[in-house]
Amino acid sequence: MTKPKSIGITGGIGSGKSTVCRIFESLGVPIYYADDRGKYLLKNNQDLVQSVKSIFGEESYLADGEVNRSYLAEVVFSQPSELEKLNALVHPTVAKDFEQWVKEHAGQSYVLKEAALLFETESYKSLDDVICVFAPKNVRLARVLLRDIQRTSQQVRQIMEQQTSDQVRRELATYSIQNDSRSLLIPQVLKIHKQILKSAGN
């Protein structure tokens, strides 16, 4: 069985990655949701749990074994160095988990790894190609405020500022998708799907 091509899919907050992923899934492409998987591993990977407890304290987890998200968020978001420590534990664990997942999908032409911080964590370097979803900032802001009613526009703008700029994303992406509410998504996805299959030798 041949190893499938590993393609990243990313984009800024509110760019509409999830919508694009659903179209790829309808084409039968397996998708690894890195952020969801990271949350799962934080709770269920015992090596990771012990590492987090040893660095951030036993209070990092609640009595029922759930991650104490409010405590951890308070610690890591107030101090960038603490966030780096947490990322240094989580990201390698996710990377290893993804490698195993790719092996389980041998025989597929390609798989997608969906992650919000593909460029920020430099995990894109371990992938064959990257698809980036773009949308204007005002469109993204409106989408997030509609979706996450607990967030303020200032908070969303802060997140945008912390993420990689669209200019850098364009330079690093192999394929681009415009999701500006005017451009049709399905034809763009189908075109990229065909290009990837061709490059994978199908």
N, C-alpha and C positions, 0 to 999 in steps of 0.2 A: 504494500500500500504506500502510495506516495504522500508525502507531507503536503498539506494544502498551503497555499500562499496566505500569509497573515497580513491583513489590511486593517489599518487603524481608521476609525471614524470619530471625528471630533468637531468642535465648534464652540463659540462663546456661549455664555448663558443666554437662553432664549432664542438660540439660532434655529431650533427645531430638529435637533439630532434624532429625537425619539420618533418623530413622524417619518423621517428618512429611513430609520432602522426598520420600521414596520413594513415599508415597501420592499426593502431588501429581504426581510423575513418571508414575505409573501412569494418571493422568487426562490425560496428554499435555501437561502444563505444562513448558516448558523451564526449567531451573534453572542459574543461574550461581553456581558455588561460589567465592566471593571469596577465601577463605583458601587453597584449593588453587591458584587462579589466581595469587594473589600469589606463592606459592612458585615456580610455573612462570616468571613474569615476572622474578623475582629471578635466575634462571639464564639465561633466554633473551632478555630485552630488553636489547640492548647499551647503550642510553643509561642504563638503570637500573644495569646492571653497572658501567659506568664511574663513575657518580655514587657508588655505594657504595664502590668502590675509592678514589676520591679523598678521601672523608670518613673511612672506617674503615681504609684501608690495603689494600695488595695481598693481605695475609694473610686478607682477608675471603673469598677464594675459594681452593679447592684447585687443584692442578696440572691436574686433569682438567676444570676448569671448574665443578665443583659448589660450592655455597655452603658455606663453612666454618662450619657451624651452631654448633658448640661455641664457636668463637672469638667469633662475633657475639653469641651468647646471653650469654656472659660479659661482653662489653663493654656491651651495652644493658640487661641486667637489673640490673646493679650501679649504673647511673647513669640515672635517669629522663630526664635531658636528652638522653642519647645515643639512648634509645629514641624520643624525640620526633623526633630528626633522621632516624632510619631510617624511621619512619612517614611523615614529611613527603616522603620519596622514594617509598616504596612505594604509599601510598594514592592519590595523584593518578594514578600509572601504572595502577593497578587501575581507577580511576574512568573513565579514558579507554578502557581495554580493554573495560569493561562497556558504555560508550556504543556502541562499535563492534559489540559482540555483540548489543545490543538492535536495532540497525539490521538485522542479519542475520536477525532473527526478526520482521521486519515481516509483518503479516498475522495474527499471533497475537493473541488477545484480551488476554492478559497473560503476563508472564514473572516469575520469582522470582529475587531475589538473596539467596543464603544467606550470612550473615556473622555471626561471633561478636560482633564489636565494632561493630555498626551504630550504636548510640547513642553509644558512647564516642568514635568518630571523627567523629560528626555526619554521616556519609554518608547517614543516613536522610532528611536534608532534601532530597536530590535525587530521592527516590522519591515515588511517588504515595500509597502506603499501606504499613503495616508489620503483619506477622503476628508475634506473639510467643508462643513456647512456654513454658509455665510448669510447674514441678514443685516440690514441697516440697524444702527444702535437704537433709534427711536422705536422701530418695530420690535426689537428684542426686549426693550424696556417694557413696552405695553404688554407683550406676551407674558413676561414674568410677573408683572403686577396683577394680571388677570388670574394667573395660575397659583401664585404664592401670595395669598391675601395678607399673610402676616408680615411680608416684607414692605419696607418703604422704598420710594424711588431712590433715595440717597443710598440705602444699603445695596440696592441692585447696581447703581453706578459705581460704588466702591468695589464690588465684585468684578465688574467689567474692567476697572482700572488695574486690578491685580492680575487679570488674565493676559495671556499673550495678545499682542495687537494683531489686527486683521492683516496688516502689512507683512508681519513675520509669518503668520499662518499661510498667506498666499505664497510666500517664498518656499515654505517647507512642504506644502501639500502637493501631492501628485495629481489629485483630482479635486475639482471644486464644484459645489452645488449651491445655486442661488435659491434661497428660501425666503423671498421678500414679499410673499403673499400675492405677487403678480406673475412670477415665473412658474410654469408648470413643473411639478416635481417628478412625476412618473417618467416622462421622456428623458430627463436628466439622469435619473437612476438607471434606467434601461440602457442608456448609452454607456455609462461607466461599467455596468454589469458585463456588457458585451466586450468592452475593452479589457477588463480584468480576465475574463474567460479566455480571450485571445492570447493575452500575455502569459496565461498559465498553460497554454498549449491545448486548449479545448476548442 
